[in-house]
Amino acid sequence: MPIFIISNAKGTTGYHRLAVIRHMHIGFDISQTGPTKAGCGYFAHALLKAMLELFPEHRYSLFPSFGDFYFDIFMPILKPYKGRGVRYGPRHFSRETARVFWTGFDTEAAIGKPDIIHSNNFWCPVQLTSSRLIYTFYDMGFIINSSWTTEANRLGCFDGVFRSAIAADWVVAISEATRAHYLKLFPHFPKERIRVIYPCSRFADSNAKGKRPKALDNVVSGGFWLNVGTIEPRKNQRFLTEAYARYLTRGGKTYPLVLAGGKGWLMEDFQQHLQYLGISDHVIMTGYISDEELIWLYRNCYANLYPSLFEGFGLPVLEGMQFGAATIASNTSSIPEVAGNAAILLDPENTDAWIQAMLNLSAQTETCCGMRTASRERSALFDWKHSAGSLLALYEEAVASPKRITRIDKKGKHD
């Protein structure tokens, strides 16, 4: 295990850091960072990339599978991470072999007893005796409303979060709202051991132009409303399409509504829903799109609409702002932390408010231009270098501190 001394000097990130005498061995869950990654995967992917770039002196063990809740047999074949200190942990070819490995008492020894083991996919081990367990907590929207997800996903996510409250040495929350929610649900967890580290945009170049999706070949740049996110109940696209349909009947500009995202759960009848509203010809569903296509959409939309009912962070709001998208978003959960004063924030269940905001914004191009400038300024406050520096400082503090609880090993002895 590394030895640390306290230093008063500030590091390059502006954070007080502990001076490392010997390098750390960091185990990092990359199970959700594959080519079809969503919000959780983007957070883990971008944070790891920043860590490898800024702190290459450490040794990194990357885990393509981690537990049995989320399993992608193709990890890490397509886009491996590179670095002189990067090694991959065991790769499993079935969910069952992954479960057996990651729940065993010999797991730590098998992966070289890392100083840090960082869980990023909701699953949480409970048997670690020496490695400091860091757990990323995204949100618990699945217990706010049972209709937002499937029973299997809800049980799997809750099991992981509950186990983190028992076994994690430290928790990374992705917003202040998320941190407060975790502590409300698990008041026994020491509040000094849960740290907010904000996600940032996945896109490094804010001047990138992107690539027009083929589905928008006949759509004028600057002449469409945009919504980004998986098509699922929590993202509230049913509400958005209902508001959009009424916006059209009230004489709003006939900008098409572009829904950019893959199909999620519990939305099998969404196409029929559009037909019922009579707007099928006005809604473009792109499906899962590339990063280049997403950049083009953000840069060229008239405005980005994000009526999500509950978020741990709200990455599409931040990324849209990075490329100057005027934004109308929900005023719930973490979204105000992201948007600040740069967006119009509304109740995601108040249809009339959304209709009026769309009507007003479509008629006020000068207001829209001002919002685009404010969006860029707001997005600049979120930086991966800052977040990576915060994470490394947490790792250093975790290793320099005792483990949170004493565990019993397979022989019945306390560690």
C-alpha positions as CSV (number, residue, x, y, z in Angstrom):
1,M,0.0,0.0,0.0
2,P,1.3,3.5,-0.7
3,I,2.5,5.8,2.0
4,F,1.3,9.4,2.1
5,I,2.3,12.6,3.8
6,I,0.2,15.7,4.1
7,S,1.1,18.6,1.8
8,N,-0.2,22.2,1.8
9,A,0.8,22.8,-1.8
10,K,-2.0,23.0,-4.4
11,G,-1.8,20.7,-7.4
12,T,-2.5,21.6,-11.0
13,T,-6.2,21.2,-10.4
14,G,-6.3,23.8,-7.6
15,Y,-7.1,21.1,-5.0
16,H,-5.1,20.4,-1.9
17,R,-3.4,17.1,-2.5
18,L,-1.5,14.5,-0.5
19,A,2.0,14.0,-1.7
20,V,2.5,10.4,-2.9
21,I,5.7,8.7,-1.9
22,R,4.8,5.5,-3.8
23,H,2.5,5.2,-6.7
24,M,-1.0,3.8,-6.4
25,H,-2.5,0.7,-7.9
26,I,-6.0,1.7,-9.1
27,G,-8.6,-0.8,-10.1
28,F,-11.3,0.7,-12.2
29,D,-14.6,-0.7,-13.5
30,I,-15.0,0.0,-17.3
31,S,-17.9,-2.5,-17.8
32,Q,-20.3,0.1,-19.2
33,T,-17.9,2.1,-21.3
34,G,-18.4,0.1,-24.6
35,P,-19.6,1.5,-27.9
36,T,-23.3,1.7,-26.9
37,K,-22.6,3.5,-23.6
38,A,-25.1,5.9,-22.0
39,G,-24.8,8.4,-19.2
40,C,-23.1,6.1,-16.6
41,G,-20.7,4.7,-19.2
42,Y,-19.8,8.2,-20.4
43,F,-18.9,9.3,-16.9
44,A,-16.6,6.4,-16.2
45,H,-15.1,6.6,-19.7
46,A,-14.3,10.3,-19.7
47,L,-13.1,10.3,-16.1
48,L,-10.7,7.4,-16.8
49,K,-9.4,9.1,-19.9
50,A,-8.6,12.2,-17.9
51,M,-6.9,10.2,-15.2
52,L,-4.7,8.4,-17.7
53,E,-3.7,11.7,-19.3
54,L,-3.1,13.7,-16.2
55,F,-1.7,11.0,-13.8
56,P,0.0,8.4,-15.9
57,E,2.5,7.6,-13.1
58,H,0.0,5.3,-11.4
59,R,-0.8,1.7,-12.2
60,Y,-4.2,1.0,-13.6
61,S,-6.1,-2.3,-13.6
62,L,-9.2,-2.0,-15.8
63,F,-12.0,-4.4,-15.3
64,P,-14.1,-5.2,-18.5
65,S,-16.6,-7.1,-16.3
66,F,-17.5,-6.1,-12.8
67,G,-20.0,-8.2,-10.9
68,D,-23.0,-9.7,-12.7
69,F,-25.5,-6.9,-12.9
70,Y,-24.2,-5.4,-16.1
71,F,-22.4,-7.6,-18.6
72,D,-21.0,-6.9,-22.0
73,I,-19.1,-9.8,-23.6
74,F,-17.4,-7.6,-26.1
75,M,-15.5,-5.4,-23.6
76,P,-12.8,-4.3,-24.1
77,I,-12.2,-5.4,-27.7
78,L,-13.4,-2.4,-29.7
79,K,-11.7,0.6,-28.1
80,P,-9.1,-0.4,-25.6
81,Y,-7.6,2.2,-23.2
82,K,-3.8,2.8,-23.6
83,G,-1.1,3.9,-21.3
84,R,2.2,2.5,-20.0
85,G,0.6,1.7,-16.6
86,V,-2.6,0.2,-18.0
87,R,-3.4,-3.5,-17.6
88,Y,-6.7,-5.3,-18.0
89,G,-8.2,-7.5,-15.4
90,P,-9.9,-10.8,-16.1
91,R,-12.4,-10.9,-19.0
92,H,-15.3,-13.2,-18.6
93,F,-17.4,-14.9,-21.3
94,S,-20.6,-15.4,-19.3
95,R,-22.5,-13.6,-16.6
96,E,-22.2,-16.6,-14.3
97,T,-18.4,-16.9,-14.4
98,A,-18.3,-13.1,-13.8
99,R,-20.5,-13.5,-10.8
100,V,-18.5,-16.4,-9.3
101,F,-15.2,-14.4,-9.7
102,W,-16.4,-11.1,-8.4
103,T,-18.1,-12.5,-5.3
104,G,-15.2,-14.8,-4.2
105,F,-13.1,-14.1,-1.1
106,D,-10.0,-14.5,-3.3
107,T,-10.9,-11.8,-5.7
108,E,-8.6,-9.1,-4.3
109,A,-5.6,-11.5,-4.5
110,A,-6.5,-12.5,-8.0
111,I,-6.5,-9.0,-9.3
112,G,-3.3,-8.0,-7.5
113,K,-4.7,-6.3,-4.3
114,P,-5.3,-2.9,-5.8
115,D,-5.1,0.1,-3.4
116,I,-8.3,1.3,-4.9
117,I,-11.3,-0.6,-6.4
118,H,-13.7,1.8,-8.1
119,S,-17.2,0.5,-8.9
120,N,-19.0,2.4,-11.7
121,N,-22.0,0.2,-12.8
122,F,-24.2,0.1,-9.7
123,W,-22.9,-3.4,-8.7
124,C,-21.0,-3.4,-5.4
125,P,-18.7,-6.0,-3.8
126,V,-19.0,-6.5,0.0
127,Q,-16.1,-8.8,0.7
128,L,-13.0,-6.6,0.2
129,T,-10.6,-6.7,3.1
130,S,-7.8,-4.3,2.1
131,S,-8.6,-2.4,-1.1
132,R,-10.4,0.9,-0.6
133,L,-13.8,0.5,-2.2
134,I,-15.0,3.7,-4.1
135,Y,-18.6,3.6,-5.3
136,T,-20.0,5.9,-7.9
137,F,-23.6,6.8,-7.1
138,Y,-25.6,8.2,-10.1
139,D,-29.2,8.4,-8.9
140,M,-32.1,6.5,-7.4
141,G,-34.8,7.5,-9.8
142,F,-35.8,3.8,-9.9
143,I,-37.3,4.1,-6.4
144,I,-39.0,7.5,-7.0
145,N,-41.4,6.0,-9.5
146,S,-41.8,2.3,-10.2
147,S,-43.1,3.0,-13.8
148,W,-39.8,4.4,-15.0
149,T,-38.0,1.1,-15.3
150,T,-38.4,-2.6,-15.2
151,E,-38.6,-4.7,-12.1
152,A,-35.3,-6.5,-12.8
153,N,-33.4,-3.3,-13.3
154,R,-34.9,-1.7,-10.3
155,L,-34.0,-4.6,-8.1
156,G,-30.5,-4.8,-9.5
157,C,-29.8,-1.1,-9.0
158,F,-31.2,-1.0,-5.5
159,D,-29.2,-4.1,-4.5
160,G,-26.0,-2.4,-5.6
161,V,-26.8,0.9,-3.9
162,F,-27.9,-0.7,-0.7
163,R,-24.7,-2.8,-0.6
164,S,-22.6,0.4,-1.1
165,A,-24.2,1.9,2.0
166,I,-22.9,-1.2,3.9
167,A,-19.5,-1.8,2.2
168,A,-18.2,1.3,0.4
169,D,-15.3,3.2,2.0
170,W,-16.2,6.3,0.0
171,V,-19.0,7.3,-2.4
172,V,-18.7,9.6,-5.4
173,A,-21.9,11.4,-6.1
174,I,-22.4,13.1,-9.4
175,S,-24.3,16.1,-8.1
176,E,-25.2,17.9,-4.8
177,A,-28.8,16.7,-5.3
178,T,-27.6,13.1,-5.6
179,R,-25.4,13.4,-2.5
180,A,-28.3,14.8,-0.5
181,H,-30.6,12.0,-1.7
182,Y,-28.1,9.3,-0.8
183,L,-27.7,10.6,2.7
184,K,-31.4,11.0,3.2
185,L,-31.9,7.3,2.3
186,F,-28.8,6.1,4.2
187,P,-28.4,8.5,7.1
188,H,-25.9,6.1,8.8
189,F,-23.3,6.7,6.0
190,P,-20.7,9.2,7.1
191,K,-21.3,12.4,5.2
192,E,-17.6,13.2,5.1
193,R,-17.0,10.1,3.0
194,I,-19.3,11.1,0.1
195,R,-17.8,13.5,-2.3
196,V,-19.4,15.3,-5.3
197,I,-17.5,15.0,-8.5
198,Y,-19.3,16.5,-11.5
199,P,-19.5,14.9,-14.9
200,C,-18.3,17.0,-17.8
201,S,-18.9,16.9,-21.5
202,R,-17.5,14.0,-23.4
203,F,-16.5,16.4,-26.2
204,A,-13.0,17.9,-26.1
205,D,-13.3,20.4,-28.9
206,S,-16.1,22.9,-28.5
207,N,-15.5,24.2,-32.0
208,A,-16.1,20.9,-33.7
209,K,-18.7,21.1,-36.4
210,G,-19.9,17.5,-36.3
211,K,-21.7,15.5,-39.1
212,R,-25.3,15.9,-40.2
213,P,-27.3,12.7,-39.5
214,K,-28.8,11.2,-42.6
215,A,-32.2,11.3,-41.0
216,L,-32.0,15.1,-41.2
217,D,-30.9,15.5,-44.8
218,N,-34.0,17.6,-45.6
219,V,-34.1,19.6,-42.4
220,V,-32.8,23.2,-42.4
221,S,-30.0,24.0,-39.9
222,G,-31.3,25.9,-37.0
223,G,-34.8,24.9,-37.9
224,F,-35.6,22.0,-35.5
225,W,-36.3,21.3,-31.8
226,L,-34.0,18.7,-30.2
227,N,-34.4,16.2,-27.4
228,V,-31.4,13.9,-26.6
229,G,-31.7,10.8,-24.5
230,T,-32.8,7.2,-24.4
231,I,-36.6,6.9,-25.2
232,E,-37.9,5.8,-21.8
233,P,-40.5,7.0,-19.2
234,R,-38.1,8.9,-17.0
235,K,-36.9,11.0,-19.9
236,N,-40.5,12.1,-20.4
237,Q,-40.7,12.1,-24.2
238,R,-44.4,11.3,-24.0
239,F,-45.0,14.5,-22.2
240,L,-42.7,16.4,-24.6
241,T,-44.5,15.1,-27.7
242,E,-47.9,16.0,-26.2
243,A,-46.7,19.5,-25.5
244,Y,-45.2,19.7,-29.0
245,A,-48.5,18.6,-30.6
246,R,-50.4,21.3,-28.8
247,Y,-47.7,23.9,-29.6
248,L,-48.3,23.2,-33.3
249,T,-52.1,23.5,-32.9
250,R,-51.5,26.9,-31.3
251,G,-49.7,28.2,-34.3
252,G,-46.1,27.5,-33.4
253,K,-43.5,27.4,-36.1
254,T,-43.5,24.0,-37.8
255,Y,-40.0,23.1,-36.8
256,P,-39.8,19.3,-36.6
257,L,-39.0,17.6,-33.3
258,V,-35.9,15.5,-33.4
259,L,-35.6,12.7,-30.8
260,A,-32.0,11.5,-30.7
261,G,-31.5,8.4,-28.7
262,G,-32.0,4.6,-28.6
263,K,-35.2,2.9,-27.5
264,G,-35.3,2.1,-23.8
265,W,-37.7,0.1,-21.8
266,L,-41.5,0.4,-21.4
267,M,-41.9,2.5,-24.6
268,E,-42.9,-0.2,-27.1
269,D,-46.0,1.7,-28.1
270,F,-44.3,5.1,-28.6
271,Q,-44.9,5.1,-32.4
272,Q,-48.6,4.5,-31.9
273,H,-48.5,7.4,-29.4
274,L,-47.2,9.7,-32.1
275,Q,-49.8,8.5,-34.5
276,Y,-52.5,9.1,-31.9
277,L,-51.3,12.7,-31.5
278,G,-51.2,13.2,-35.3
279,I,-47.6,14.3,-35.3
280,S,-45.8,11.3,-36.8
281,D,-44.8,13.3,-39.9
282,H,-43.3,16.1,-37.6
283,V,-41.2,13.9,-35.4
284,I,-37.8,12.5,-36.5
285,M,-36.4,9.6,-34.4
286,T,-32.7,9.1,-35.2
287,G,-32.0,6.1,-33.0
288,Y,-28.6,5.7,-31.5
289,I,-26.2,8.2,-33.1
290,S,-22.5,8.8,-33.3
291,D,-20.7,11.5,-31.3
292,E,-20.1,13.5,-34.5
293,E,-23.8,13.4,-35.4
294,L,-24.7,14.5,-31.8
295,I,-22.4,17.5,-32.1
296,W,-24.1,18.6,-35.3
297,L,-27.5,18.3,-33.7
298,Y,-26.5,20.3,-30.6
299,R,-24.9,23.0,-32.8
300,N,-27.7,23.3,-35.3
301,C,-30.9,22.9,-33.3
302,Y,-33.1,25.9,-32.6
303,A,-33.3,24.8,-29.0
304,N,-32.5,21.8,-26.9
305,L,-35.6,20.5,-24.9
306,Y,-35.0,18.3,-21.8
307,P,-38.1,17.6,-19.8
308,S,-36.6,14.7,-17.8
309,L,-38.5,13.9,-14.6
310,F,-35.5,13.0,-12.5
311,E,-31.7,13.1,-13.1
312,G,-28.5,12.4,-11.3
313,F,-26.9,15.0,-13.4
314,G,-28.3,15.7,-16.8
315,L,-25.4,15.4,-19.3
316,P,-27.4,16.3,-22.5
317,V,-28.1,19.7,-20.9
318,L,-24.4,20.4,-20.4
319,E,-23.3,19.0,-23.7
320,G,-25.9,21.0,-25.6
321,M,-24.8,24.2,-23.8
322,Q,-21.2,23.4,-24.8
323,F,-22.2,23.8,-28.4
324,G,-24.3,26.9,-27.9
325,A,-27.8,25.3,-27.7
326,A,-30.5,27.4,-26.2
327,T,-32.1,25.2,-23.6
328,I,-35.5,24.6,-22.0
329,A,-35.1,22.0,-19.2
330,S,-36.7,20.6,-16.1
331,N,-36.4,22.4,-12.8
332,T,-36.1,19.2,-10.9
333,S,-33.4,17.2,-9.1
334,S,-29.9,18.0,-10.3
335,I,-30.7,19.9,-13.5
336,P,-30.7,23.4,-12.0
337,E,-27.1,22.7,-10.8
338,V,-26.1,22.0,-14.4
339,A,-28.0,24.7,-16.2
340,G,-27.7,27.6,-13.7
341,N,-29.2,30.8,-15.1
342,A,-28.4,29.9,-18.7
343,A,-31.6,28.0,-19.4
344,I,-35.4,28.3,-19.1
345,L,-36.3,25.9,-16.2
346,L,-39.8,24.5,-16.0
347,D,-41.9,22.0,-14.2
348,P,-41.7,18.8,-16.3
349,E,-45.3,18.0,-15.7
350,N,-46.7,21.5,-16.6
351,T,-47.7,21.2,-20.2
352,D,-49.0,24.7,-20.6
353,A,-45.7,26.2,-19.3
354,W,-43.7,24.2,-21.9
355,I,-46.0,25.1,-24.7
356,Q,-45.8,28.8,-23.9
357,A,-42.0,28.7,-23.5
358,M,-41.7,27.1,-26.9
359,L,-44.0,29.6,-28.5
360,N,-42.2,32.5,-26.9
361,L,-38.7,31.3,-27.8
362,S,-39.6,30.5,-31.4
363,A,-40.9,34.1,-31.8
364,Q,-37.9,35.7,-30.1
365,T,-34.7,35.0,-32.1
366,E,-32.7,37.6,-30.2
367,T,-33.5,36.0,-26.9
368,C,-32.5,32.6,-28.4
369,C,-29.2,34.1,-29.5
370,G,-28.5,35.5,-26.0
371,M,-29.2,32.1,-24.5
372,R,-26.7,30.5,-26.8
373,T,-24.0,32.8,-25.5
374,A,-25.0,32.1,-21.9
375,S,-25.0,28.4,-22.6
376,R,-21.3,28.4,-23.7
377,E,-20.2,30.4,-20.7
378,R,-22.1,28.1,-18.3
379,S,-20.6,24.9,-19.8
380,A,-17.1,26.2,-19.4
381,L,-17.5,25.8,-15.6
382,F,-17.4,22.0,-15.9
383,D,-13.9,20.6,-16.7
384,W,-12.6,17.1,-16.7
385,K,-9.2,18.1,-15.4
386,H,-10.8,19.5,-12.4
387,S,-13.0,16.4,-11.9
388,A,-10.0,14.1,-12.4
389,G,-8.0,16.0,-9.9
390,S,-10.8,15.8,-7.4
391,L,-11.0,12.0,-7.9
392,L,-7.3,11.5,-7.4
393,A,-7.4,13.6,-4.2
394,L,-10.2,11.3,-3.0
395,Y,-8.2,8.2,-3.8
396,E,-5.2,9.6,-1.9
397,E,-7.4,10.4,1.1
398,A,-9.1,7.0,1.0
399,V,-5.8,5.1,1.0
400,A,-4.4,7.3,3.7
401,S,-7.5,6.6,5.9
402,P,-8.6,3.4,7.6
403,K,-11.2,1.3,6.0
404,R,-14.7,2.3,7.0
405,I,-15.7,-1.1,8.4
406,T,-14.1,-4.4,9.5
407,R,-15.1,-7.4,7.5
408,I,-15.0,-11.1,8.3
409,D,-13.0,-13.3,5.9
410,K,-13.9,-16.8,4.7
411,K,-12.1,-18.3,7.7
412,G,-14.3,-16.3,10.1
413,K,-11.5,-13.9,11.1
414,H,-11.7,-10.2,11.2
415,D,-9.4,-8.4,8.7
